[in-house]
Amino acid sequence: MMIQIPPIVWQIVFIAFCVVIAIQIFYYLFFFTRLAFYKKKNKTASMQQPVSIIICARDEANNLANNLPGILVQNYKTTHEVIVVNDNSTDDSKYLLDEFKKSFKNLNQIELSQEAKMIEGKKFPLSIGIKSAKYETILLTDADCIPVSEDWLYNMQDAYDDGIEIVLGYGAFKKQKGILNKLIRFETFHSALQYFSYALAGLPYMGVGRNLSYKKDVFLRNKGFSSINMIPSGDDDLFINKVANKKNTAIVIDKTAHTLSEPKKTWNDWMNQKYRHYTTAKFYKPIHKFLLGLYSFSLFWIYPLLIVSIVFYNWWLALAVFGVRFLVQAFIYFKTMQKLNEKDLWGWFILFDLWMPLYFLFTLPAIIKSPKRTWS
């Protein structure tokens, strides 16, 4: 005997579908349009200030050999230094850095030979680097990152103005063949779309250590990473979540100010990396957890509710409602992907949109379970 489901149930499903679409459109129009239409403010005067670039490395000899020259030859006439904190490396990093120092006098090397007890991840070597910095403006990147141009340093520091203490940059991944590379780059773009847009809306909640700058005084004033030392990750996003506000944070999206990193080659390596990163989300401020959670929740339910509404309610009405969101999304993605130099991904965005609910399911364990303790 077949159970007959009352039509009112399908009507409720369609209403729920309309609600999640409305939530999505709200995020696109209220938050993401800020990045889509963002224009750098014209400054009446631009002053170059002394900068300390800090890189933490452990067994990164190959990456340092490939990427460090791009950091050392920045087109920046004002005083600056490059600090490499060589954290307990067992490869040839020390000898490589010694050779670099012969040609680049502004390169400073800090050798760490003991592990820090009770401090997870790279917070200890990063803290040493920041406290050792000669200059007030700190610019962070990773050993596996290379600036896309010789104007990276200039553009990142040029965002500082009265009251600005934090500058968020874009850390992209290199474009390579294969669907995994596109997925990695889209997830990176999608994260940047959110943290840049939230910052422009006065709700900054994270940055990425591949391309991030802040004042040394902000670090010292907030006692560094002392409140998050027991968390493996978070030296970038959790610290920014703690200290950033609507008045002290700026963004830089200029294409010459991006950094590029080598993406993971296998699915497992990428997922392990994302698991580590997502373990920090549970420690965000309540307002950020609510906004990020509501966005993810609404995105997760779009396609299940769309399918049910098409099959059991009214197919053309369901597609019409979905079409509104699709057009808004297509326009915002086109504008923002252009700004972040990811426009080759635009033709794939509907497939990535279908993929995102599955991605949330894959990364959900990272939010629930305790993470493995790693240096990265």
N, C-alpha and C positions, 0 to 999 in steps of 0.2 A: 504494500500500500504506500503510495507516494504522498509525502508531506507537502501540502500546498502552502507556499509562503505568501502572506498577504502583500498586496501591492504597496502598502504603506512602508514596508521594510525597504523596498527598493527606492522609494522616495527619500527615506532617511539617508540611505547610502548616497544618493545623488546630492542631497543637501550637504553631507559630510565632504563629498568631493568638491563642491563649490567653496566650502569653508577652507579646505587646504589650498585650493587655488588662490583664494583671496589672500591667505597668509603669505603665500609665495609672491604674489604681485606686490604686496605691501613691502616685503624685503627688497625686491628689485627697484621699486619706485622710491622708497624712503631711504634705503641705504646704498644700493649698488649704483644708482644714478650719480651719486656723489663722485665716484671714481670715474664713471663713464664721461662726465663733463668736467673733470678736474683740470684746472689750469694753474700752473705755477705762478705764484704772485710775483709781480715785478718789484724788485728791491731797488730803492733809491741809491743805495751804496752796498757794495759787496766787499767783505773783508776776509782775507785768508788768515786763518788762525793756526797756530801750531797743533799738530795732531799726532797721537800715538796709535799706530795700527798694531793690533794684537792678534796673534795666531797661536793656538795651542795645537801641539802635534805629538802624536805617539806612533812611532814606527811609520813615519810618513815620508821617508826619504825620496821615494819616487814622485809623490805629489809635490813635495817641496822643490824638487829639481825642475818639474814642469811648470809650476804655478808661481813660485816665489819671485822669479824675474819680472812677471807682470805687475807685481805689487811694488817692487823696488824701483821700477822705472816710471812711476807715475809722474805726470806733468804737473808738478806742484812745487813752486819756487820757495814757498814759505817753509820754515823749519818743520820737519816731521821725522818721526822714527818708526822703525818696524821692529816690533818685539816678537820673537818666536820663543815660546815656552816649550822646551823639549822635555816632555814628561815621561821619564823612565823608558826611553826608546832603547831597543836592543839592535837596531839596524845601523846604517851609516849616517844617520841624520846629523850627529854632532860634527863629523868630518866634513859633510856637505856644507853645513852652516859656517864652519870655519873658513872654507874656501870662498863662500859668498862674502864674508866679512872683509876679505882682502880687497874686494872691488867696491863694496858698498859700506861706507863708514857709518851710515845711519841705521845699520842693522845691529840690533842688540839680541844676544842669545842668553836665555836663562836655562840652565841645566838642573832638572829635578831628578834626584836619584833615590828618593824614598816615597812610598805611597802614603797618602793622607788617610789616617784612620777616621772612620765614622763620617766621611764626606764622600758622597756618591758622585759618579760621572766626572766631568772635567771642571767642576766648580773650583777645586783647589788650585790647579794650575792657572785657570783663568783669573782667579783672585790674585794670585802672585803677580801675574802679568799686569793687571790693572793697578795694583798698589805700587808696582815698580815703574809705571809710566811717568815720564817727565812732564807730560802736558795734560791739560784739563780735558781736552776733547779726545774721546776714545772711539776708535773705529774697529769693529770686530769682523773677522771673516775666518774661514776654516782653511786648513792646509790643502783640501781637495777643491778649493775654489780659485777661480781666476777672474779678475775684472775684465769686462768686455772691452774696455778702452782705457787709455792713459788719463782720462778725465774723471775716473771713478772717485778718487779721493777728493778732488775739487768739488764735484757736484754733491757728494754726501755732506761735506762740511758746510757748503754754501746754504744749506737749509736752515742752519742755526740763525736765530733772530732773537730779539728781546723776549725773554721768558721761555724760550725753547730749550729743553734739556735732553730730549730724546728724538732721534731721527730713524724712521723705519725705511729700510731699503728692500729691494726685490732680489732674492736669491733664486735664480732660474736653474734649470738643468739643460744640458746640451741636447740639441736635436739630433736624434739618431733614428735608424730604421726600426720598424717593429711596433706592434700595438702596445707592448708594455711601456715603451718609451713615451708614447702618446698618453697613456693612462697616468704615468708618473708626472708628466708635465701638466696635464689637465688638473690633477689633484693639487699640484703646487700652485697653479693659476687660481683655482677655486678657493684655496686657503687665502691667497693674497687678496683676491677680490673681497673677501670678508674682512680681513684685518685692516686693509687700507680703507675700506668704506666705513668701518666702525670708527677708525681713528678720525676720519673726516667728519663723522657725525658726533664727535666729542666723546666717544666710548672706546678708546684704544684698549686692546686686551692682549696683544701679543706682538712679537717680532720674531725674526729668524736670525740665528747667530751667523748665518752665512753672509749677511749684509746688514749690520746693525750698528748704530752709533749712539752713545750717550755721554754725558759729562761725568768725569771722575767723581765730582762732588755728590752726584746722585747716588753713585755706588757706595761711597763712604758714609753718606748721611743716612742711608737705609741699612747700614751694617752688612752690606754685600749680600751674599747668599745664605746668611746665617739661618734664616727662617725656612729655607728649603734644602738644606744640606743633605737631608736624609732621603731626598727624592732623586732617583738616578738621572732624570732629565730635568729640564726647567731652567737651565742657566740663561736661556733667552726668553721663552714665552712667559714663564712664571715670574721671572724678575720684572719684566715689562708689565705684566698684569698687576703687579704690586705697586709699581712706582709711577706708571703713566697716568695722565689725566688729560682732560680736554684742552688745557692751557699750555701744557709743557711738551706736547708731542707734534711732530711734523712728519710728512712722508716725502720720499723722493722716488719718482717713477721714471725719470729720464732714462732713455734707452742706453745712454753712455754710462749710467751709474749702476747697472746691473752687475751681478756676479754670475758666473757659470760654474756648475759642478758636474762631475761625472755621475750619471744616474746608475742605479742598481741594474744588474744584468738579468737577475732571476726573480721570479715571483716571491719566493721564500725570503730572499734577502730584503726585498722591498717591504714585505709585510712585517718582518721583524723590526725593521727601522721604524715603520709607522706605529707598531705596537708600543715601542719605547716612547715615541713622541706623544701618543694619545694618553699615556698614563698620567700626564699632567693636567688634563682637562678638568678632572674632578676637583682640582684645587683652585680653579678660577673663582673670581668674585661671583656672588649669586646672580647679579644682573647679566653677566656675560654667559653664565651657564644657562640661564633661562632663555636668552635670545638665541644662542647657538643651538640649544636643545629644541626649541620650537621650530626653528628653520629646518633642522635635520628631520624632525618628526613629520613636518608637513611634506617635505621632499620624499620621505620614505613611502608615504601613503598615496601619492598621486597616481601611480600606475595601477596598483591593485583596485583602487576605487574607480578609476577610469574604465578599466576592463569590465568591472561589474556593472557600472552605469550604462555602458554601451550594450552589453548583452541583455540586461534585465530591466532597464528603465527606458532610455530614449537615446539612441545612438547619435543622432545629429546634434541634439542639444548638448550631450556630453562632449562631443568633439568641438562644438562651438566654444564652450567654456574653456576647454583645454587650449584651443587655438589662441585665445586672448593671452594666456600666459606664455604660450610658445612665441608669439610675435614680440612681446615685451622682452622675453629672455633672449631671443635671437638678436634684437637690437642692442641690448646691454652687453651681451657677450662680444658682439662685433666691435663695439667701441672700446671695451676694456681690454680685449685681446690685442687690439691694435696698439694701445698704450703700453702694454707689457711685452710687446714683441712676440706674441704667441698666436698671431693671426692665422697661421697654418692649421690651428686646431679648430677653427670656427666651423668648417664643413663637417666636423665629427661631433659637434656638441650634443646633438639629440641622442646619439649612441652613448655618449658619456653620461647624459642625463638618465638614461635607462640603467646605466651601470652603477650610479651613485648609491641607490638603495642597497645593492649587494655589497658595495664597499663599506657602508655603515655596518652591515652585519658582520663582515670580516674583522672590522676594527673594534666592534663592541666588546670583545673579551679584554682588550687593553684597558678599557675604562673600569671593568669589574675586577679583574685579577690583579694581583701584585706583580710588578714587572721584574724581569731579570736585571741583575746589577751589571751594567757595562759602562765602559769609559765614555762612549760616544755621546 
